[in-house]
Amino acid sequence: MIDIENYGWQTSMLPEDADGLPARITAVHRERYELICSHGTIYGKLKTVIYYGQGEDFPTVGDFVLIQYEPTGDSLIIKTLPRWSFFSRRDPTPGRGEQAVAANFDTVFVMTSLNNDFNIGRLERYLTLTWQSNALPVVVLTKADLADDYKAQIAAVEEIAVGVDVIAVSAVNGQGLDSVRNYLQPQKTVVFLGSSGVGKSSLLNALAGEKLMDVKAIREDDSRGRHTTTHRQLFMLPSGAMVIDTPGMRELGMWDVSAGLGEAFSDVEEVLSRGCKFTDCHHQTEPGCAVKSAIENGELSDDRWQSYLKLKHEAKYVDDKIGFMQERQQWHKSLAKWSKNMEKNGEIKK
């Protein structure tokens, strides 16, 4: 028998009217799920009438569920239990909406490599979604053995990841692995999040002390990786901690990030909280603008401000497409009116 508490289960998660055996989803293979329960590793499928007929939340890796156990075949998943953390993105397939990525984790390793794939804009996206998920982000800079000097990269990350630990690691020589292991405590779950080729599989193998995942070489011409992980999967490490490895996601579409933006861009939000001279300030040409002042005096970089606007606008579009388009049309009308008045007053020449 397996003690599912080793996989993070707590009896307090069980609803009073529960009917079924608790299990945790360890992998998703299209419409078939791999689970761990008191009977060991099993497979299951969703009970159609509940998930497609009654609107039950579709489970993902890390979810705790209730099942109707079937010893001779696939068990039936009958309920998704409440989550304490949840990570999702906009489904890359048009028209499908939200795509679940992982659930019930404590920490997210936001990973990028110290080669040509290093990208601050992508890190800002990952950090925003991590804060939104209700988990703690840790930035892990991989392949430190390939970089002669990465002080500038660390400084750039620390500037945009306020209060977040930044760890440079190498799966080759072991650098930084002890710092990473501090987060790998028994019954705790960590998500590896990063684009293809950042070294998620290599780091997982190094932490496990054995080959859990295949490792593929990056392309030499652009330092970008080939996909190794093809599905989301939960691994148990010798330390008793669990790791959810995710497929590389170079394009990470925003979903609901209303809370995550405030955490990831706390520096921008602090500037905005000071207030501008005009309550309807667009932070462009208006006098007395707090944002313009912060950019001019070097307190806030224009790149940082533009990243904030880009992610906020993208999130607004996903959350309320009609409202977003109406707001955009109104902004264009206001800009045209302002330009016309400036032209009328002779301040702009045709």
Summary of the structure (lengths in Angstrom):
residues: 350
radius of gyration: 23.4
end to end distance: 80.9
largest distance: 83.4
contacts: 1060
relative contact order: 0.10
helix: 33%
strand: 21%
